[in-house]
């Protein structure tokens, strides 16, 4: 008797291809979401990091640890580094 392809080599190979295709589609969807969402999350993290750094700098200036010239210089450096990233 001839096999209809459901139990023989073709059936197992076909099932393997279907599973591999489904895994590839799921991987591609996850990759797309990571690629699309990751830059916005990175920008938020940089903004928060910049705000935290600026707050620390302002506190140091308020305590008198640094003078006005150093404060302005460091503030300029911090704002440039946040917007570059």
VMD Tcl script that builds the backbone (N, CA, C; Angstrom):
set m [mol new atoms 255]
animate dup $m
set s [atomselect $m all]
$s set {name element resname resid chain x y z} {
  {N N UNK 1 A 0.840 -1.173 0.000}
  {CA C UNK 1 A 0.000 0.000 0.000}
  {C C UNK 1 A 0.886 1.238 0.000}
  {N N UNK 2 A 0.394 2.253 -0.577}
  {CA C UNK 2 A 1.142 3.507 -0.659}
  {C C UNK 2 A 0.758 4.416 0.516}
  {N N UNK 3 A 1.716 5.124 0.979}
  {CA C UNK 3 A 1.468 6.058 2.078}
  {C C UNK 3 A 0.922 7.364 1.496}
  {N N UNK 4 A 0.029 7.965 2.216}
  {CA C UNK 4 A -0.547 9.221 1.743}
  {C C UNK 4 A 0.284 10.428 2.163}
  {N N UNK 5 A 1.360 10.217 2.854}
  {CA C UNK 5 A 2.219 11.315 3.266}
  {C C UNK 5 A 1.950 11.769 4.683}
  {N N UNK 6 A 0.986 11.162 5.338}
  {CA C UNK 6 A 0.698 11.600 6.694}
  {C C UNK 6 A 1.520 10.857 7.725}
  {N N UNK 7 A 1.978 9.649 7.400}
  {CA C UNK 7 A 2.742 8.865 8.375}
  {C C UNK 7 A 4.184 8.639 7.954}
  {N N UNK 8 A 4.506 8.795 6.709}
  {CA C UNK 8 A 5.844 8.481 6.228}
  {C C UNK 8 A 6.816 9.609 6.470}
  {N N UNK 9 A 7.897 9.570 5.735}
  {CA C UNK 9 A 8.947 10.566 5.859}
  {C C UNK 9 A 8.413 11.978 5.599}
  {N N UNK 10 A 7.570 12.111 4.602}
  {CA C UNK 10 A 7.003 13.419 4.266}
  {C C UNK 10 A 6.167 13.985 5.396}
  {N N UNK 11 A 5.455 13.136 6.107}
  {CA C UNK 11 A 4.624 13.601 7.202}
  {C C UNK 11 A 5.450 14.136 8.355}
  {N N UNK 12 A 6.492 13.424 8.712}
  {CA C UNK 12 A 7.354 13.868 9.805}
  {C C UNK 12 A 8.119 15.120 9.380}
  {N N UNK 13 A 8.628 15.116 8.160}
  {CA C UNK 13 A 9.359 16.273 7.650}
  {C C UNK 13 A 8.443 17.495 7.532}
  {N N UNK 14 A 7.228 17.270 7.058}
  {CA C UNK 14 A 6.269 18.368 6.937}
  {C C UNK 14 A 5.898 18.945 8.296}
  {N N UNK 15 A 5.718 18.075 9.284}
  {CA C UNK 15 A 5.393 18.535 10.626}
  {C C UNK 15 A 6.563 19.330 11.207}
  {N N UNK 16 A 7.780 18.863 10.967}
  {CA C UNK 16 A 8.966 19.577 11.419}
  {C C UNK 16 A 9.035 20.968 10.786}
  {N N UNK 17 A 8.755 21.064 9.496}
  {CA C UNK 17 A 8.778 22.350 8.813}
  {C C UNK 17 A 7.718 23.301 9.370}
  {N N UNK 18 A 6.551 22.779 9.691}
  {CA C UNK 18 A 5.496 23.620 10.252}
  {C C UNK 18 A 5.905 24.166 11.615}
  {N N UNK 19 A 6.464 23.321 12.457}
  {CA C UNK 19 A 6.908 23.754 13.782}
  {C C UNK 19 A 8.038 24.782 13.647}
  {N N UNK 20 A 8.988 24.522 12.754}
  {CA C UNK 20 A 10.093 25.451 12.541}
  {C C UNK 20 A 9.579 26.797 12.029}
  {N N UNK 21 A 8.591 26.770 11.157}
  {CA C UNK 21 A 8.018 28.010 10.626}
  {C C UNK 21 A 7.319 28.805 11.730}
  {N N UNK 22 A 6.563 28.128 12.566}
  {CA C UNK 22 A 5.866 28.806 13.668}
  {C C UNK 22 A 6.878 29.421 14.643}
  {N N UNK 23 A 7.937 28.700 14.954}
  {CA C UNK 23 A 8.979 29.224 15.848}
  {C C UNK 23 A 9.648 30.448 15.212}
  {N N UNK 24 A 9.916 30.377 13.915}
  {CA C UNK 24 A 10.544 31.502 13.226}
  {C C UNK 24 A 9.642 32.733 13.240}
  {N N UNK 25 A 8.346 32.551 13.051}
  {CA C UNK 25 A 7.405 33.682 13.068}
  {C C UNK 25 A 7.357 34.297 14.463}
  {N N UNK 26 A 7.287 33.471 15.493}
  {CA C UNK 26 A 7.256 33.980 16.871}
  {C C UNK 26 A 8.540 34.738 17.181}
  {N N UNK 27 A 9.683 34.201 16.790}
  {CA C UNK 27 A 10.971 34.866 17.009}
  {C C UNK 27 A 11.002 36.213 16.298}
  {N N UNK 28 A 10.522 36.255 15.062}
  {CA C UNK 28 A 10.521 37.493 14.280}
  {C C UNK 28 A 9.628 38.551 14.924}
  {N N UNK 29 A 8.463 38.156 15.432}
  {CA C UNK 29 A 7.553 39.100 16.090}
  {C C UNK 29 A 8.200 39.659 17.358}
  {N N UNK 30 A 8.820 38.800 18.144}
  {CA C UNK 30 A 9.497 39.250 19.361}
  {C C UNK 30 A 10.646 40.193 19.006}
  {N N UNK 31 A 11.401 39.862 17.971}
  {CA C UNK 31 A 12.509 40.710 17.530}
  {C C UNK 31 A 11.998 42.080 17.099}
  {N N UNK 32 A 10.894 42.114 16.371}
  {CA C UNK 32 A 10.314 43.395 15.948}
  {C C UNK 32 A 9.904 44.240 17.148}
  {N N UNK 33 A 9.225 43.632 18.104}
  {CA C UNK 33 A 8.799 44.375 19.287}
  {C C UNK 33 A 10.000 44.920 20.052}
  {N N UNK 34 A 11.042 44.113 20.199}
  {CA C UNK 34 A 12.236 44.578 20.897}
  {C C UNK 34 A 12.882 45.734 20.151}
  {N N UNK 35 A 12.963 45.626 18.837}
  {CA C UNK 35 A 13.596 46.657 18.037}
  {C C UNK 35 A 12.798 47.950 18.064}
  {N N UNK 36 A 11.490 47.846 18.025}
  {CA C UNK 36 A 10.650 49.039 17.996}
  {C C UNK 36 A 10.563 49.679 19.373}
  {N N UNK 37 A 10.445 48.886 20.420}
  {CA C UNK 37 A 10.249 49.429 21.758}
  {C C UNK 37 A 11.549 49.813 22.460}
  {N N UNK 38 A 12.634 49.156 22.138}
  {CA C UNK 38 A 13.875 49.376 22.858}
  {C C UNK 38 A 14.416 50.803 22.737}
  {N N UNK 39 A 14.410 51.419 21.559}
  {CA C UNK 39 A 14.933 52.784 21.507}
  {C C UNK 39 A 14.178 53.756 22.412}
  {N N UNK 40 A 12.860 53.637 22.497}
  {CA C UNK 40 A 12.103 54.558 23.346}
  {C C UNK 40 A 12.421 54.306 24.818}
  {N N UNK 41 A 12.601 53.059 25.203}
  {CA C UNK 41 A 12.962 52.758 26.581}
  {C C UNK 41 A 14.357 53.277 26.885}
  {N N UNK 42 A 15.247 53.204 25.920}
  {CA C UNK 42 A 16.611 53.688 26.113}
  {C C UNK 42 A 16.595 55.201 26.297}
  {N N UNK 43 A 15.802 55.910 25.512}
  {CA C UNK 43 A 15.716 57.363 25.648}
  {C C UNK 43 A 15.155 57.758 27.008}
  {N N UNK 44 A 14.153 57.022 27.486}
  {CA C UNK 44 A 13.599 57.308 28.804}
  {C C UNK 44 A 14.648 57.102 29.888}
  {N N UNK 45 A 15.423 56.045 29.756}
  {CA C UNK 45 A 16.471 55.775 30.742}
  {C C UNK 45 A 17.519 56.879 30.717}
  {N N UNK 46 A 17.890 57.349 29.524}
  {CA C UNK 46 A 18.868 58.431 29.431}
  {C C UNK 46 A 18.322 59.718 30.021}
  {N N UNK 47 A 17.040 60.013 29.788}
  {CA C UNK 47 A 16.437 61.214 30.355}
  {C C UNK 47 A 16.440 61.143 31.874}
  {N N UNK 48 A 16.073 59.981 32.415}
  {CA C UNK 48 A 16.049 59.823 33.876}
  {C C UNK 48 A 17.457 59.921 34.450}
  {N N UNK 49 A 18.415 59.332 33.751}
  {CA C UNK 49 A 19.798 59.388 34.207}
  {C C UNK 49 A 20.285 60.830 34.197}
  {N N UNK 50 A 19.941 61.565 33.139}
  {CA C UNK 50 A 20.337 62.956 33.045}
  {C C UNK 50 A 19.704 63.803 34.133}
  {N N UNK 51 A 18.441 63.545 34.434}
  {CA C UNK 51 A 17.764 64.291 35.490}
  {C C UNK 51 A 18.391 63.993 36.843}
  {N N UNK 52 A 18.682 62.728 37.094}
  {CA C UNK 52 A 19.284 62.356 38.369}
  {C C UNK 52 A 20.665 62.988 38.507}
  {N N UNK 53 A 21.444 62.976 37.448}
  {CA C UNK 53 A 22.778 63.570 37.487}
  {C C UNK 53 A 22.690 65.068 37.715}
  {N N UNK 54 A 21.742 65.708 37.053}
  {CA C UNK 54 A 21.578 67.154 37.225}
  {C C UNK 54 A 21.141 67.499 38.647}
  {N N UNK 55 A 20.273 66.667 39.206}
  {CA C UNK 55 A 19.848 66.897 40.591}
  {C C UNK 55 A 21.026 66.787 41.561}
  {N N UNK 56 A 21.881 65.806 41.342}
  {CA C UNK 56 A 23.065 65.635 42.180}
  {C C UNK 56 A 23.983 66.844 42.041}
  {N N UNK 57 A 24.150 67.282 40.785}
  {CA C UNK 57 A 24.990 68.455 40.545}
  {C C UNK 57 A 24.429 69.690 41.249}
  {N N UNK 58 A 23.110 69.872 41.161}
  {CA C UNK 58 A 22.479 71.021 41.831}
  {C C UNK 58 A 22.653 70.942 43.353}
  {N N UNK 59 A 22.540 69.730 43.896}
  {CA C UNK 59 A 22.733 69.559 45.338}
  {C C UNK 59 A 24.164 69.908 45.745}
  {N N UNK 60 A 25.132 69.475 44.931}
  {CA C UNK 60 A 26.534 69.787 45.242}
  {C C UNK 60 A 26.776 71.288 45.198}
  {N N UNK 61 A 26.146 71.950 44.227}
  {CA C UNK 61 A 26.284 73.406 44.126}
  {C C UNK 61 A 25.626 74.086 45.328}
  {N N UNK 62 A 24.460 73.598 45.718}
  {CA C UNK 62 A 23.753 74.185 46.851}
  {C C UNK 62 A 24.540 74.003 48.156}
  {N N UNK 63 A 25.246 72.887 48.294}
  {CA C UNK 63 A 26.045 72.648 49.503}
  {C C UNK 63 A 27.357 73.418 49.482}
  {N N UNK 64 A 27.704 73.983 48.340}
  {CA C UNK 64 A 28.942 74.744 48.239}
  {C C UNK 64 A 30.151 73.902 47.898}
  {N N UNK 65 A 29.939 72.663 47.468}
  {CA C UNK 65 A 31.060 71.788 47.111}
  {C C UNK 65 A 31.731 72.245 45.811}
  {N N UNK 66 A 30.954 72.860 44.923}
  {CA C UNK 66 A 31.494 73.359 43.654}
  {C C UNK 66 A 31.062 74.808 43.491}
  {N N UNK 67 A 31.849 75.563 42.734}
  {CA C UNK 67 A 31.486 76.961 42.506}
  {C C UNK 67 A 30.604 77.096 41.267}
  {N N UNK 68 A 30.168 78.320 41.006}
  {CA C UNK 68 A 29.220 78.563 39.917}
  {C C UNK 68 A 29.811 78.216 38.557}
  {N N UNK 69 A 31.053 78.547 38.339}
  {CA C UNK 69 A 31.689 78.271 37.047}
  {C C UNK 69 A 31.752 76.763 36.784}
  {N N UNK 70 A 32.165 76.010 37.795}
  {CA C UNK 70 A 32.237 74.552 37.651}
  {C C UNK 70 A 30.834 73.961 37.455}
  {N N UNK 71 A 29.851 74.505 38.171}
  {CA C UNK 71 A 28.469 74.051 38.027}
  {C C UNK 71 A 27.988 74.227 36.592}
  {N N UNK 72 A 28.207 75.420 36.029}
  {CA C UNK 72 A 27.758 75.685 34.653}
  {C C UNK 72 A 28.470 74.779 33.655}
  {N N UNK 73 A 29.752 74.569 33.861}
  {CA C UNK 73 A 30.532 73.718 32.966}
  {C C UNK 73 A 30.027 72.271 33.009}
  {N N UNK 74 A 29.819 71.759 34.201}
  {CA C UNK 74 A 29.359 70.369 34.337}
  {C C UNK 74 A 27.925 70.218 33.842}
  {N N UNK 75 A 27.104 71.231 34.055}
  {CA C UNK 75 A 25.722 71.188 33.577}
  {C C UNK 75 A 25.689 71.126 32.054}
  {N N UNK 76 A 26.570 71.895 31.418}
  {CA C UNK 76 A 26.652 71.883 29.953}
  {C C UNK 76 A 27.082 70.502 29.454}
  {N N UNK 77 A 28.074 69.919 30.100}
  {CA C UNK 77 A 28.551 68.591 29.720}
  {C C UNK 77 A 27.445 67.548 29.889}
  {N N UNK 78 A 26.716 67.625 30.997}
  {CA C UNK 78 A 25.637 66.668 31.242}
  {C C UNK 78 A 24.531 66.798 30.207}
  {N N UNK 79 A 24.134 68.017 29.869}
  {CA C UNK 79 A 23.048 68.173 28.897}
  {C C UNK 79 A 23.486 67.726 27.512}
  {N N UNK 80 A 24.751 67.897 27.161}
  {CA C UNK 80 A 25.235 67.424 25.869}
  {C C UNK 80 A 25.272 65.900 25.818}
  {N N UNK 81 A 25.710 65.268 26.900}
  {CA C UNK 81 A 25.827 63.806 26.901}
  {C C UNK 81 A 24.469 63.135 26.899}
  {N N UNK 82 A 23.450 63.737 27.502}
  {CA C UNK 82 A 22.109 63.135 27.530}
  {C C UNK 82 A 21.503 63.187 26.132}
  {N N UNK 83 A 21.691 64.266 25.427}
  {CA C UNK 83 A 21.071 64.403 24.113}
  {C C UNK 83 A 21.842 63.698 23.014}
  {N N UNK 84 A 23.112 63.354 23.238}
  {CA C UNK 84 A 23.881 62.586 22.257}
  {C C UNK 84 A 23.450 61.128 22.246}
  {N N UNK 85 A 23.128 60.571 23.397}
  {CA C UNK 85 A 22.820 59.135 23.526}
  {C C UNK 85 A 21.502 58.790 22.946}
}
mol reanalyze $m
mol bondsrecalc $m
mol representation Tube
mol addrep $m
